């Protein structure tokens, strides 16, 4: 029986040893806390990033609108330039000497060489 008593005693010793190991193994895990100042700084950073993003998008939209208006004005200028060129061609065609002479003759004007003076 001594061996049975010895086994019981060893088993009790092992149980006691395991219980002590379990007591020592309990580790308190603490979560990293963020201080109030850090929370404030993170919120300020997030707000600033969001504000800058909105500002950039707003600026790009206004630049797009301005470029669109510039292109419209440039196209109107080009069209008006074409109209002006066409009118210059018409003026050149209508102001030829022969045409003026024909219109004057049709209206009854006659050329009197004594009244004509040369301009230099």
BALUM-271108 format. One record per residue (C-alpha): residue number from 1; residue in one letter; x, y, z. Coordinates in steps of 0.2 Angstrom, whole numbers, plus 5000, padded with zeros to 4 digits. Each point is the difference from the previous one (the first is absolute). Layout:
<NUM, A, <X, Y, Z>>;
...
***
This chain:
<1, X, <5000, 5000, 5000>>;
<2, X, <5014, 5011, 5002>>;
<3, X, <5001, 5002, 4981>>;
<4, X, <4982, 5005, 4999>>;
<5, X, <5002, 5013, 5014>>;
<6, X, <5016, 5006, 4990>>;
<7, X, <4990, 5001, 4984>>;
<8, X, <4986, 5010, 5009>>;
<9, X, <5012, 5011, 5007>>;
<10, X, <5009, 5003, 4983>>;
<11, X, <4983, 5003, 4992>>;
<12, X, <4996, 5013, 5014>>;
<13, X, <5017, 5008, 4997>>;
<14, X, <4997, 5001, 4981>>;
<15, X, <4983, 5007, 5003>>;
<16, X, <5006, 5013, 5012>>;
<17, X, <5015, 5004, 4988>>;
<18, X, <4987, 5002, 4985>>;
<19, X, <4989, 5011, 5010>>;
<20, X, <5015, 5011, 5005>>;
<21, X, <5005, 5001, 4982>>;
<22, X, <4983, 5005, 4994>>;
<23, X, <5000, 5014, 5014>>;
<24, X, <5016, 5007, 4993>>;
<25, X, <4995, 4998, 4982>>;
<26, X, <4985, 5012, 5002>>;
<27, X, <5006, 5016, 4991>>;
<28, X, <4990, 5015, 5000>>;
<29, X, <4998, 5007, 4983>>;
<30, X, <4998, 5018, 4999>>;
<31, X, <4993, 5009, 4985>>;
<32, X, <5010, 5015, 4994>>;
<33, X, <4989, 5015, 5004>>;
<34, X, <5001, 5015, 4989>>;
<35, X, <5000, 5016, 5010>>;
<36, X, <4988, 5014, 4998>>;
<37, X, <5013, 5011, 4992>>;
<38, X, <5004, 4987, 4987>>;
<39, X, <4981, 4998, 4996>>;
<40, X, <4999, 5018, 4998>>;
<41, X, <5015, 5001, 4988>>;
<42, X, <4994, 4985, 4990>>;
<43, X, <4982, 5008, 4998>>;
<44, X, <5008, 5017, 4995>>;
<45, X, <5011, 4991, 4987>>;
<46, X, <4985, 4991, 4993>>;
<47, X, <4990, 5016, 4999>>;
<48, X, <5014, 5009, 4991>>;
<49, X, <5003, 4986, 4988>>;
<50, X, <4981, 4999, 4996>>;
<51, X, <5000, 5019, 4998>>;
<52, X, <5015, 5001, 4988>>;
<53, X, <4992, 4986, 4990>>;
<54, X, <4984, 5010, 4998>>;
<55, X, <5010, 5016, 4996>>;
<56, X, <5010, 4991, 4986>>;
<57, X, <4985, 4993, 4992>>;
<58, X, <4991, 5017, 5001>>;
<59, X, <5015, 5009, 4992>>;
<60, X, <5001, 4987, 4986>>;
<61, X, <4982, 5002, 4997>>;
<62, X, <5002, 5019, 4999>>;
<63, X, <5015, 4998, 4988>>;
<64, X, <4990, 4988, 4989>>;
<65, X, <4986, 5013, 4999>>;
<66, X, <5012, 5014, 4996>>;
<67, X, <5008, 4990, 4986>>;
<68, X, <4983, 4996, 4993>>;
<69, X, <4995, 5019, 5000>>;
<70, X, <5017, 5004, 4992>>;
<71, X, <4998, 4987, 4986>>;
<72, X, <4982, 5007, 4997>>;
<73, X, <5007, 5018, 4998>>;
<74, X, <5014, 4995, 4989>>;
<75, X, <4988, 4991, 4988>>;
<76, X, <4989, 5015, 5000>>;
<77, X, <5015, 5011, 4996>>;
<78, X, <5005, 4988, 4986>>;
<79, X, <4983, 5001, 4992>>;
<80, X, <4999, 5019, 5001>>;
<81, X, <5017, 5000, 4992>>;
<82, X, <4994, 4990, 4986>>;
<83, X, <4985, 5011, 4998>>;
<84, X, <5011, 5016, 5000>>;
<85, X, <5011, 4992, 4986>>;
<86, X, <4985, 4996, 4990>>;
<87, X, <4994, 5018, 5002>>;
<88, X, <5017, 5007, 4995>>;
<89, X, <5000, 4989, 4984>>;
<90, X, <4982, 5007, 4996>>;
<91, X, <5007, 5018, 5003>>;
<92, X, <5014, 4997, 4988>>;
<93, X, <4989, 4993, 4987>>;
<94, X, <4987, 5014, 5002>>;
<95, X, <5012, 5014, 5000>>;
<96, X, <5008, 4997, 4983>>;
<97, X, <5001, 5015, 4988>>;
<98, X, <4990, 4991, 4986>>;
<99, X, <4986, 4996, 5012>>;
<100, X, <4999, 5018, 5007>>;
<101, X, <5000, 5007, 4982>>;
<102, X, <4986, 4988, 4995>>;
<103, X, <4989, 5005, 5015>>;
<104, X, <5004, 5019, 4997>>;
<105, X, <4995, 4998, 4981>>;
<106, X, <4984, 4991, 5005>>;
<107, X, <4995, 5014, 5012>>;
<108, X, <5003, 5013, 4986>>;
<109, X, <5017, 5007, 5005>>;
<110, X, <5011, 5005, 4986>>;
<111, X, <5019, 5003, 5000>>;
<112, X, <5005, 5018, 4997>>;
<113, X, <5019, 5000, 4997>>;
<114, X, <5001, 5019, 5003>>;
<115, X, <4994, 4997, 5018>>;
<116, X, <5011, 4986, 5004>>;
<117, X, <5016, 5004, 5010>>;
<118, X, <5014, 4989, 5003>>;
<119, X, <5005, 4998, 5018>>;
<120, X, <5018, 4996, 5004>>;
***
